[in-house]
Amino acid sequence: MREREAASRDILQVITRSREDSLPVFDVILAHARRLCDSLHAGLFLLSDDGQELQLTAYQGEDEWLVALHFQKPPRLEDVANPLVRAAVSRTVVHIPDTEDVATSQDTGAARSMLHVPLLARDRCHGVLSLAGRVPGAFSGTDIELIQLFADHAMIAVENVRQFCALKDKTEEVETLNQSLQDRVDTQVAEIERMGRLKRFLPPAVANAIVSSGSDRMLSSHRALLGVLFCDIRGFTAFCETAEPEETIEVLQTYHEEMGKLINAHGAGVDHRMGDGIMVLFNDPIPCDNPAGQAVRLAVAMRERMADLGRQWKRLGYRLGFGVGVSMGYATVGMVGSEGRFDYTASGTAINLGSRLCDEAEDGEILLSTRAAIAVEDEFRVVSRGSLHLKGIREPIEVFRLEDSPEATQLP
């Protein structure tokens, strides 16, 4: 992430120095795009003055024959079978994960995947930023977002040069244009740096939500209805007393890596980790229709993965289990901490209850609060474990256990 932020800053800084020539900007864009996406080659095509063809303007790569081909025979906009042209005509991203799976009029050479991103301004396409992957599926969703950002930067450079040339004899207007451009660059640099700072002390989901909304209000304390999941490893303390430190670290690293993958896949808003304990929140800052159901589905996926890990660890002599508690209710959510050490967290009865249910759960068991059980009864089978006295909660509460069977049942 930091490398991509640095690349974007480099491009924007080159734009401020390239008033009369956009080629240096294009070269920097293509160099960064090729390196960050590990692409075979990268090219930038601009629409010709007559609007009939795409002309190769800048290139980074080793296929000289490809450069010569595009100079001799530029792609024409009438050739809609060419994916490069299709990106320009449709003004949408054209992504070909595997060139062998589709028929195309574009000579792809050794490339096994292609990505064509249009350069758009004022609802018009002015060109295409094109990358070729070495292997099938070379471009991820993050890569596509990055190249779209680079395409926006390229258009800033194009418009900068065009307007500068048109106004170069009008000193006052040129100065106004330069200041406007500098303001745009400063704004984008500030936004990149702000995003980087937010992600250093906030979960990515929270940072993205703040930047998208353009407001920091969600960092203030507020109430939210949450699905809450707590989980930890059973027998971990005893394991740490007898295991070597390297073994303990290896188990923890594997555990958090695997659980982290599942947490991200299930769209959780926030997760906190300490030792072998994990707290996951649903419905803030990312809203969801069924926070308790999302939490239970994550719990089931975690239990299945931990069963596999437990069998592997058992072969090494480690006897470790896994327990989960799920609750649902309102909690106070917001940012706490001091400068440089902030955290986005929640507090309230629903949080305490989820933690206590996790403490009470036996190996392989998923325990639910009454409200969480009611919320998921049409999707999962739950049975009562009776009323329990839980630490820190004054009155006994009825606790429910998630059964292995996926069939739904009514609560007793």
Disulfide bonds with the S-S distance in Angstrom:
none
